[in-house]
Amino acid sequence: MHNNMTGKVIVITGASSGVGEATARLLASQGAKIVLAACRADRINALAKELEK
């Protein structure tokens, strides 16, 4: 099965660690536009900067 995530907008809560972070990385690598939400601002900001590259 091949899922085309290019251009899809996905909101991920709990994205600063664990399953949420891994999901954000995977979907971003597949071309999805990711909206990240988490309580730990420092970690979410670091992840956002990494995924923007």
C-alpha positions in Angstrom: 0.0 0.0 0.0 1.3 3.4 -0.9 0.0 6.5 0.8 0.7 9.9 -0.8 1.0 12.4 2.1 2.3 15.3 -0.1 0.3 18.4 0.7 -1.9 16.9 3.4 -2.2 18.9 6.6 -1.9 16.9 9.8 -2.1 18.1 13.4 -0.1 16.1 15.9 -0.5 16.6 19.6 2.2 15.5 22.0 4.7 16.0 19.3 7.6 16.9 21.5 8.6 13.3 22.3 7.8 9.6 21.9 5.2 8.4 19.4 4.1 12.0 18.5 7.6 13.0 17.6 8.2 9.9 15.6 4.9 10.4 13.8 5.8 14.0 13.0 9.2 12.9 11.6 7.7 10.1 9.5 4.8 12.2 8.0 7.1 15.2 7.3 9.5 12.9 5.5 6.6 11.8 3.3 5.7 15.3 2.3 2.9 16.2 4.7 2.5 19.6 6.2 2.7 19.2 10.0 1.1 21.2 12.7 2.9 20.5 16.0 1.4 20.8 19.5 3.0 20.1 22.8 3.6 21.4 26.3 7.4 21.6 26.1 8.1 24.7 24.0 11.9 24.1 23.8 11.5 20.6 22.4 8.7 21.4 20.0 10.6 24.5 18.7 13.7 22.3 18.1 11.7 19.7 16.3 10.0 22.3 14.2 13.3 23.8 13.1 14.6 20.4 12.2 11.6 19.5 10.2 11.6 22.8 8.3 15.0 21.8 6.7 
